[in-house]
Amino acid sequence: MHIQMKVMEGKLRTVDLILEVHDSRVALSGRNSNFAQKLFSVRPHILVMNKKDLIDQERYREQIEKHYNYQGVQNIFWTDCTKRVDSQWDALREKMLELLQKELRFNRTVKTEYQVMVIGIPNVGKSSLINAFRKNNLGYEKAHAEGPFPGVTTRVQNRVRIWQVFWVHTIDEAMKLSICNLILESQTSPYYVADYLLYYMNKHKDFSYLNQLKMEEPIDDIRQALIQCCKAFNLRVKSSVFQTTETNKDLWDVFGASTHFLKLFRNGHFNDNFLDRDLL
């Protein structure tokens, strides 16, 4: 982390603007406080809240913006990078041009182009944002690989660079980021992440999982909830322990149910996908 921050500081001499991309579902979690001191105070900064379609904006947007305005973050944009040709990109482009034209360039005055640094934790949509800009402004197709899991793009050796910067303060924060698929699944346990999601939903009285899992009343036992998930979606696994020459014994796929339960959240099948309610 320290090395990556030093590398970014070293690039600031050639950078005109910083675009920080973050996941709206964890709008207040996962951001590095060192950014403000070492990066944003030196160059113009725009905070892009991506995946806005996955939260209730009427309920949370104003509170989130007030939170960041109080911290001195004035330029906040909300985007859905799945919409490549949309007015949201025109508005963001105009704001970028406004900030770029206000900024004195000093050692960069001889340059005829502007350079933007795109930063953010893994899997928040940095590559998607770049591709959306290319499609909307130039009509070009994808320039950078995209994927549903973190780490598809760690660096782009081009005029726009992507840096994977990760910063976790608490266990709760790590769990929230895992739920949103912002941490590699190989570094976490889907079973415990699903357990935290169930706890969080029950805590905030979001019982929309009952309909998905075909349950009649809330439950706080993750194993029983996952077994019910197996029944609802017929998730089974062959067992070699009980296997004989004549019959095969099927068991409930509890591990697969953990992943499926998390996918229900990630695909927007529950009522409320915002995970920072405690911080507002």
Secondary structure, DSSP 4 states (H G I P E B T S, - for coil): -HHHHHHHHHHGGG-SEEEEEEEGGGTTSS--THHIIIIITTS-EEEEEE-GGGS-HHHHHHHHHHHHHHTT---EEE--TT-SSSHHHHHHHHHHHHHHHHS--GGGTT-SS--EEEEESTTSSHHHHHHHHIIIII-----S---SSTTS-S---SSSEEEE-----SHHHHHHHHHTT-S-GGGS-HHHHHHHHHHHHHHTT--THHHHHT-SS----HHHHHHHHHHHHT-EEEESSS--SS--EEEE-HHHHHHHHHHHHHTT-SS-----GGG-
